[in-house]
Amino acid sequence: MLPSEDAFQAARGNMMPRSVLSRCARLTQQVPLESARSTKHGVHRGMSSVTIPPPACMLRPLEAPFRYLFGPGPSNVPPRILAAGGRPIIGHMHSEMFGIMNDIKKGIQYAFQTSNNMTLAMSGSGHTAMECAVFNIVEPGESVLVAINGIWGERVAEIAERMGAKVHTLFKTPGGHFTNAEIEQALAKHKPVLFFLAHGESSSGLVHPVDGVGDICHKYNCLLLVDSVASLGAAPLLMDQQNIDILYTGSQKALNAPPGTAPISFSERACHKMFNRKTKPVSYLLDMTHLSNYWGNDGKPERKYHHTGPVSGFFALRESLAILAEMGLENSWSHHTEVAEYLWKGLEDLGLKLFIKDKDLRLPSVTTIAIPEGYDWKELLAYIMKHHQIEFTGGLGPSVGMVLRIGLMGYNCNKANAAMALAALEDALKQCRKSKA
Ligand code: PMP
């Protein structure tokens, strides 16, 4: 179930009390702004040099409403993870922090089903991991093949293009998928160093088959990069057994941590390519030679400062990986499937059409519904938000105007929430009928 208002209040507990805020406001008002004067050595002591007053909004407490986040992410964060993220921070280079990062690495190895040493969490969202993979593996002028069947392929193609790769694409309209024969044909033709595939294509609601793709890539001396931001923990994926070379995910979907950290792992083969480059990666922040040291993966005795990691984000990520480990991956996969099937049946009972026809290709975490005829999809979403405080979303990129998306992931994934989502949709379908015509 969802966090209670109590948990919400607890999470807000570190806000400054109103009395302190109003005292701050009085003090700032006492400073005569018009008397500010600078001298040739800088600002005159005791005088204010500021000409922009503190904004009124900053003197009010933070307000964030409670919402049921039943879209494609972020999803609601359970109190246990909120509490972990709210613990007092420690230094990013303290030995205890390194211990926590080591735990995170083990948690990711379990979630990804990999024994790769080069496993870590990026400081940043899913896009950070996406850029990290491309920037470190590919050198300018090298050939990259990207499977585009929704927005995520489009994004990776653009990232690769920006860093100077020769980008080739395999294309399907949203909802389509690629056969291994089609992939092999394109690999033989373009001879890429990297092939990208989205496992959980969240803009179309498709879970892409991965079996055999790694073997085909290796036959053509190509590395396989897979995006599991929307599918990790919700649909089966086995990094080592499926011969995936680089796998990344995000913290804010089935893992239920707040947005802002992104697990990633590199195979030996991927490490060989990225640590034997002729050129440096275009990004200093995302350079794996530095990150591998920061995460204690490079075998050197000393972990050096590279950047300040998101300490609270890592606490929360550790807790979310702990919850997945306690539940067990296979239980998590079957639980997502069971709830998704309940939702799919309920949607069909409402007379709606699921966008992905083949049940086996439906992403259990994010369900796509063909926009019902005679309705304005934006009006449906706005109605549901206003009257039910529930977030669903429309399509993204090429699927805009094609689908509505309902995401039930991790903590949000249960039949009670699915029933709530169905009731809200049924109500909206009654109230917004024919408004499009
Ligand atoms: N890949 C997929 C499949 C996603 O669903 C998302 C987020 N919607 C991303 C990548 C990008 O992640 P982020 O928004 O955390 O950068």
Residues whose N, C-alpha, C, O or C-beta is under 5 A from the ligand:
A	BS01	PMP	P72 S125 G126 H127 W152 G200 S202 D227 V229 A230 G250
